[in-house]
Amino acid sequence: MERVLITGGTGSFGKAFINSILTTRPEVTRVVIFSRDELKQWELEQCYPKHQYPQLRFFLGDIRDQVRLRSALEGIDTVVHAAALKQVPAAEYNPIEFINTNVLGSENVVQACLASSSVRLVVALSTDKAAAPINLYGASKLCADKLFVAANNIRGDRDIRFSVVRYGNVMGSRGSVIPFYLNKAKTGMLPITDPAMTRFNISLRDGVKMVSWAIANAIGGELFVPKIPSYRITDVAEAIGPSCDKQITGIRPGEKIHEEMITVADSFSTFDIGKYYAILPGDGFVLHSYQCAGIVTTPVPHGFSYNSGSNKEFLNVEQLRLLIREHVDPAFQPI
């Protein structure tokens, strides 16, 4: 990984990933931040002055525009695809916009990378909502996952690999429940959609580490899933606003009570590889490559599923408070 492009580079993940590269990977000679929001690019550029970070490039563009993507990929070795429209209610109201960005935009990334003479690795970010999706956002991300995995079938003799990383809700990311609750707690009331609701949880730091691990280890065709804890939405509310009134509002359109990252149907092609699970293509090539490399691949039991409600590890209220201070707000105090 010496010349990197990240789509959606001004988002929560993108900024954390860029910081990780700049502080831990001195061998990276170019980092191209590809995104469509000039204000966010300008704001990010203020954090990284040109004279201190000459390897940074800010490239305005939209993944809906394949021609612009091809220009941005000139001389790039590694692509991290993080650009997406993500808000579930917005997807239900504006489905074609999500299809144009998350599906057709992802196909543009695939085709632009295949047309590049320099790109050797593409890692795309997925979401738990792409497993057995019930909303348009999840369905669009499942389509994107399939596009990236299937891209390995059409690479021919090109030296390029495509893999996917799928993980749960990122603690403290924009639009997520914890920042929402931190702000809402000031009003004395916290809305709870359903008392039984659970979600997976991963820190931004661990998400970055997982993508970096995939860059170093992916063979092409894998869909990696981390082993991470869950939380109950009621525990999040208690951790942030123990004195707040808790009001049940009902689940929103397209929302699940529990999230999945590996479905029962996926169990037949899922392997435990240690810190992560890997859903592998059915042709056996990747599995054989892993075995030849000495990587321990343990098949999960048939009928296995990885669900936030039946997960073996749950964060309690005190653990949530500690994680909020560590990853979201160091000055946090329950209200």
C-alpha positions in Angstrom: 0.0 0.0 0.0 2.0 3.0 -1.3 -0.5 5.1 -3.3 -4.0 5.0 -1.9 -7.3 6.4 -3.0 -10.3 6.5 -0.6 -13.8 7.3 -1.9 -15.9 9.1 0.6 -12.7 10.2 2.2 -14.2 13.1 4.2 -16.6 10.8 6.1 -16.1 9.5 9.6 -14.2 6.4 8.5 -12.3 8.2 5.8 -10.9 10.8 8.2 -9.9 8.1 10.7 -8.3 6.0 8.0 -6.4 8.9 6.6 -5.1 9.8 10.0 -4.0 6.2 10.5 -2.1 6.2 7.2 -0.3 9.5 7.9 0.8 8.5 11.4 1.7 4.9 10.9 2.5 4.3 7.2 5.4 6.5 6.2 5.9 4.4 3.0 2.6 5.7 1.6 3.6 8.4 -0.9 0.2 9.5 -2.1 -3.2 9.6 -0.5 -6.1 10.7 -2.7 -9.2 11.9 -1.0 -12.1 11.4 -3.5 -15.4 13.0 -2.5 -18.0 15.3 -3.8 -18.3 17.9 -0.9 -15.9 20.8 -1.4 -16.6 22.3 2.0 -15.7 19.0 3.8 -12.6 18.7 1.7 -11.6 22.3 2.6 -12.2 21.6 6.3 -10.2 18.5 6.2 -7.4 20.2 4.3 -7.1 22.7 7.2 -6.1 19.8 9.5 -3.3 18.8 7.1 -1.3 21.7 5.7 0.3 21.1 2.3 3.8 21.8 3.5 3.5 19.2 6.2 1.5 16.6 4.3 2.6 16.8 0.6 1.4 13.2 0.0 -2.3 14.3 0.4 -4.4 15.1 -2.7 -8.0 16.4 -2.5 -9.9 15.2 -5.6 -13.4 16.5 -6.1 -15.7 14.0 -7.8 -18.7 11.7 -7.5 -18.6 7.9 -7.9 -21.5 8.3 -10.2 -19.0 9.8 -12.7 -16.8 7.0 -14.0 -14.7 9.3 -16.2 -13.8 11.4 -13.1 -13.0 8.2 -11.2 -10.6 7.0 -13.9 -8.7 10.3 -13.7 -8.5 10.1 -9.9 -7.1 6.5 -10.1 -4.1 7.4 -12.2 -1.0 5.9 -10.5 -3.0 4.4 -7.6 -2.2 1.0 -6.1 -4.9 0.5 -3.5 -8.5 1.7 -3.4 -10.7 1.8 -0.3 -14.3 2.3 -1.3 -16.2 4.0 1.6 -18.5 6.4 -0.4 -22.2 5.7 0.1 -25.5 7.2 0.9 -26.4 5.6 4.3 -29.5 7.0 6.1 -32.2 4.3 6.2 -35.3 6.7 6.2 -33.8 8.7 3.4 -33.3 5.6 1.3 -37.0 4.6 1.8 -38.1 8.0 0.6 -35.4 8.4 -2.2 -34.7 4.9 -3.4 -33.3 5.7 -6.8 -30.8 8.1 -5.4 -29.4 5.3 -3.2 -29.4 2.9 -6.2 -27.5 5.5 -8.3 -24.8 6.0 -5.7 -24.5 2.7 -3.8 -25.1 0.3 -6.7 -24.3 2.0 -10.0 -21.6 4.1 -8.3 -20.0 0.9 -7.0 -20.1 -0.6 -10.4 -18.3 2.6 -11.7 -15.6 2.0 -9.1 -15.3 -1.6 -10.2 -15.0 -0.7 -13.9 -12.7 2.2 -13.3 -10.3 0.0 -11.3 -10.4 -2.8 -13.9 -9.5 -0.2 -16.6 -6.6 1.1 -14.5 -3.1 -0.1 -15.2 -1.9 0.5 -11.7 -4.7 -0.5 -9.2 -3.9 -3.9 -7.5 -6.3 -4.1 -4.6 -9.8 -2.8 -3.9 -11.4 -3.1 -0.5 -15.1 -2.1 -0.2 -16.9 -1.2 3.0 -20.2 -2.9 3.6 -22.7 -2.9 6.5 -24.6 -5.3 8.7 -27.8 -4.0 7.0 -26.6 -5.8 3.8 -27.3 -9.2 5.4 -30.9 -10.3 4.8 -31.8 -6.7 4.0 -35.3 -5.4 4.7 -34.6 -1.8 3.7 -33.4 -0.1 0.5 -30.1 1.0 2.0 -29.3 -2.6 3.0 -30.4 -4.0 -0.3 -28.3 -1.4 -2.2 -25.2 -2.3 -0.1 -25.9 -6.1 -0.7 -25.9 -5.4 -4.4 -22.6 -3.5 -4.0 -21.1 -6.4 -2.1 -22.0 -8.8 -4.9 -20.5 -6.4 -7.5 -17.1 -6.3 -5.8 -17.0 -10.0 -5.1 -18.0 -10.9 -8.6 -15.5 -8.5 -10.1 -12.8 -11.1 -9.4 -14.5 -13.3 -12.0 -13.9 -10.8 -14.8 -10.4 -9.6 -14.0 -8.9 -12.0 -16.5 -5.1 -11.9 -16.3 -5.1 -8.5 -14.6 -3.1 -8.4 -11.3 -6.0 -7.0 -9.2 -8.1 -8.2 -6.3 -11.5 -7.1 -4.9 -12.6 -7.9 -1.3 -15.3 -6.6 1.1 -15.3 -5.7 4.8 -18.7 -5.8 6.6 -19.1 -4.6 10.1 -21.7 -3.1 12.4 -22.6 0.3 13.7 -19.6 2.5 14.2 -19.6 4.1 17.7 -19.8 7.8 17.4 -20.1 8.0 13.6 -22.3 10.8 12.1 -26.0 10.1 12.4 -25.6 7.1 14.8 -27.5 6.6 18.0 -24.8 7.6 20.5 -24.2 11.2 19.2 -28.0 11.5 18.8 -28.6 10.5 22.4 -25.8 12.7 23.7 -27.5 15.7 22.2 -31.0 14.6 23.0 -30.3 13.9 26.6 -30.0 17.6 27.2 -33.8 17.8 26.7 -34.5 15.3 29.4 -36.1 12.7 27.1 -34.6 9.8 25.1 -36.7 8.1 22.4 -36.5 4.3 22.3 -37.8 2.7 19.2 -38.3 -0.8 20.7 -37.0 -2.0 24.2 -35.9 -5.3 22.6 -33.7 -3.6 20.0 -30.0 -4.6 19.8 -27.1 -3.6 17.5 -23.5 -4.6 16.8 -20.9 -2.1 17.9 -17.4 -1.4 16.6 -15.1 1.6 17.3 -13.9 3.7 14.4 -10.3 2.7 15.4 -11.1 -1.0 15.1 -12.9 -0.5 11.8 -9.8 1.2 10.5 -7.6 -1.7 11.8 -9.8 -4.2 10.1 -9.6 -2.5 6.7 -5.9 -2.2 7.1 -5.8 -5.9 7.9 -7.8 -6.7 4.8 -5.5 -4.7 2.7 -2.6 -6.7 4.0 -4.2 -10.1 3.8 -7.0 -10.2 1.2 -6.7 -12.7 -1.6 -9.7 -11.5 -3.5 -13.4 -12.5 -3.3 -13.7 -12.6 0.5 -16.3 -10.9 2.6 -14.7 -10.3 6.0 -16.8 -10.0 9.2 -15.3 -9.0 12.6 -16.2 -10.7 15.9 -17.6 -7.7 17.9 -19.9 -7.1 20.8 -23.5 -6.1 20.8 -25.5 -3.6 22.9 -29.1 -3.2 23.9 -30.6 0.2 22.9 -32.1 0.4 26.5 -28.5 0.1 27.9 -27.3 2.9 25.6 -30.1 5.1 26.9 -29.3 4.2 30.5 -25.6 4.8 30.0 -26.2 8.3 28.6 -29.3 9.6 30.3 -30.1 7.6 33.5 -32.3 10.4 34.7 -34.0 11.1 31.4 -37.5 10.1 30.6 -37.5 7.1 28.1 -40.3 7.1 25.6 -41.1 4.2 23.3 -41.7 5.5 19.8 -41.9 2.3 17.7 -39.5 1.1 15.0 -39.1 3.2 11.9 -39.8 1.9 8.3 -37.0 -0.4 7.2 -35.6 -1.0 10.7 -34.8 -4.3 12.3 -35.1 -5.3 15.9 -31.8 -7.2 15.6 -29.0 -6.9 13.0 -27.3 -9.7 11.2 -23.9 -9.9 9.6 -23.9 -13.5 8.6 -27.2 -15.3 7.8 -28.1 -18.9 8.1 -27.8 -19.2 4.3 -24.3 -17.8 4.4 -23.2 -20.4 7.0 -22.4 -23.0 4.2 -19.6 -20.7 2.9 -18.5 -19.0 6.1 -15.2 -19.8 7.8 -13.7 -18.8 11.2 -10.2 -17.4 10.5 -9.4 -16.3 14.0 -10.2 -12.6 14.8 -12.6 -12.5 11.8 -15.1 -14.6 9.9 -14.8 -14.8 6.1 -17.6 -15.6 3.7 -15.8 -17.1 0.7 -16.9 -17.7 -2.9 -18.3 -21.1 -3.6 -15.6 -22.1 -6.2 -13.1 -23.1 -3.5 -10.3 -21.1 -5.0 -9.9 -18.6 -2.1 -10.3 -21.4 0.5 -7.6 -23.4 -1.2 -5.3 -20.4 -1.3 -5.8 -19.8 2.4 -5.0 -23.4 3.2 -1.9 -23.3 1.0 -0.8 -20.2 2.9 -1.2 -22.0 6.2 -4.2 -19.9 7.3 -6.5 -21.9 9.7 -10.0 -21.9 8.2 -12.6 -23.6 10.4 -16.0 -24.0 8.8 -18.8 -22.6 11.0 -21.6 -25.1 11.8 -24.4 -25.3 9.2 -27.2 -23.2 10.3 -24.9 -20.7 12.1 -25.9 -17.1 12.0 -24.2 -14.0 13.5 -27.0 -11.9 15.0 -26.8 -8.9 17.3 -29.6 -10.4 19.5 -28.1 -13.8 19.9 -24.5 -12.6 20.1 -22.4 -14.1 22.9 -20.9 -10.8 24.0 -22.9 -7.8 25.1 -21.7 -4.4 26.4 -23.1 -3.4 29.8 -23.9 0.1 30.9 -20.6 0.9 32.5 -18.7 -0.5 29.5 -20.7 1.7 27.2 -19.8 4.7 29.3 -16.1 3.9 29.2 -16.3 3.4 25.4 -18.1 6.7 24.9 -15.4 8.5 26.8 -12.7 6.7 24.9 -14.1 7.0 21.4 -16.7 9.8 21.3 -16.4 12.4 24.1 -13.6 12.3 26.7 -15.6 14.7 28.9 -18.8 12.7 28.8 -20.9 12.5 32.0 -24.3 10.7 32.3 -27.2 13.1 32.7 
